[in-house]
Amino acid sequence: MRIDCGLCVIREWQTRDAEELISAANNRKIWLNLQDRFPHPYTDADASSWFSHLQTTSEPSQWAIEVDGVAAGGIGVDLGEDIFVKTGHFGYWLGEHFWGRGIMSVAVRIASQYCLNQYNLERLEAPVFSWNPASMRVLEKAGFVREAVLHKSAYKDGQLIDQVLYTLLRQREIRLSGLE
């Protein structure tokens, strides 16, 4: 998969991205906004483990975000199982050097639509820690809707934090009570 988004390219990870991955991912500010399965510090061993994991997937659902020829971040979806087979957990990150350029807004808009279509999903969920309003704006620009606040639902960096749940539905129906 390779999608040119204008400001970036979304493409499959390649082992030659290891050095750029480690450079971009080894940042506490990035780690603070992701699940703990994303390690900090981010080491050579972590990159090797990531590439090994990618080789075990039958169909890629995690991709690199390339900016100016550099693997600058990641984006993807964890596919639901069992009764959640039509739902994907959507996530992304970008190296700090690339923040504030509109890259992530474009990448999220395009990748989310790709995920809905490619995996026949009806719903994408993207929880955001309440201390990360920049990520909330990215999701809103991409068409995600704030659906709920999950109070004290995450424990990160020694703190209980609220998460704000954003969703994107394949087809969002707007119903006004009594006006259908």
SVG drawing of the C-alpha trace seen along z (x, -y; Angstrom):
<svg xmlns="http://www.w3.org/2000/svg" viewBox="-42 -24 62 38">
<polyline fill="none" stroke="black" stroke-width="0.4" points="0.0,0.0 1.3,-3.4 -0.9,-6.6 0.4,-10.0 -1.3,-12.5 0.4,-15.6 2.2,-16.5 3.2,-12.9 3.0,-9.4 1.4,-6.5 3.2,-3.3 4.2,0.0 7.1,0.1 10.4,1.3 13.3,2.6 15.5,-0.1 13.3,-2.6 14.8,-1.4 17.1,-4.3 14.5,-6.9 11.9,-5.1 14.2,-5.0 15.1,-8.7 11.5,-9.9 9.9,-7.5 12.5,-7.9 10.7,-11.0 9.0,-11.2 6.4,-13.7 5.3,-11.1 5.3,-8.3 3.1,-10.4 0.2,-10.3 0.3,-6.6 -0.4,-3.3 2.5,-1.8 3.0,0.9 4.8,-1.9 8.1,-1.8 10.2,-4.7 13.1,-4.9 12.7,-3.5 15.7,-1.3 17.2,0.8 15.6,3.8 12.2,2.2 12.5,1.4 13.6,5.0 10.6,6.3 8.3,4.0 9.5,5.2 9.2,8.9 5.7,8.2 4.8,6.7 6.0,9.8 3.5,12.0 0.5,10.1 -1.4,11.6 -2.5,8.2 -0.8,4.9 -2.8,2.5 0.0,0.4 1.9,-1.9 4.7,-4.4 4.1,-8.1 6.8,-9.3 7.7,-13.0 10.3,-14.3 11.6,-10.8 11.9,-10.1 9.8,-7.7 8.5,-10.3 5.7,-8.5 3.1,-5.8 -0.6,-5.3 -2.8,-2.3 -5.7,-0.3 -6.0,2.6 -8.9,4.7 -11.6,5.8 -12.5,9.4 -15.6,11.4 -18.6,9.0 -16.3,6.1 -15.3,7.3 -16.8,4.2 -14.8,1.8 -11.2,0.7 -9.1,-1.0 -7.4,-3.8 -4.1,-5.4 -1.2,-7.5 2.0,-9.4 4.4,-11.7 8.0,-12.7 8.1,-16.1 10.2,-17.6 7.2,-17.4 4.5,-18.8 2.5,-21.8 2.7,-21.4 -0.8,-19.9 0.7,-16.5 -1.2,-14.5 -4.6,-16.0 -4.2,-14.9 -2.8,-11.5 -5.6,-10.8 -8.3,-11.8 -7.0,-9.6 -5.9,-6.6 -9.2,-6.5 -11.2,-6.3 -8.8,-3.6 -9.2,-1.6 -13.0,-1.7 -13.1,-0.6 -10.2,1.9 -11.3,3.8 -15.1,3.4 -15.4,1.6 -18.4,-0.4 -16.7,-2.3 -13.3,-3.6 -12.5,-4.5 -9.7,-6.8 -9.4,-7.6 -7.3,-10.6 -5.8,-11.5 -7.6,-14.7 -4.2,-16.5 -3.8,-16.3 -6.1,-18.9 -3.9,-19.0 -4.8,-15.3 -8.4,-16.1 -8.2,-18.9 -6.6,-16.5 -9.4,-14.0 -12.1,-16.6 -10.5,-18.0 -10.6,-14.4 -14.4,-14.0 -14.2,-12.2 -16.9,-13.1 -16.4,-13.4 -18.6,-10.7 -17.8,-10.4 -15.4,-11.2 -14.1,-8.1 -13.4,-9.4 -10.2,-8.1 -10.0,-5.3 -6.3,-5.3 -3.2,-5.2 -0.3,-6.8 2.9,-8.2 1.7,-7.7 -1.6,-9.5 -5.2,-8.5 -6.4,-10.3 -9.6,-10.9 -9.8,-9.8 -11.9,-11.5 -13.4,-9.0 -13.6,-10.1 -15.4,-8.0 -15.7,-7.9 -18.6,-5.9 -18.8,-4.7 -22.2,-6.4 -23.2,-8.7 -26.9,-9.1 -28.1,-12.2 -31.4,-11.8 -33.2,-14.6 -35.5,-13.3 -39.1,-13.4 -38.2,-15.0 -37.5,-11.9"/>
</svg>
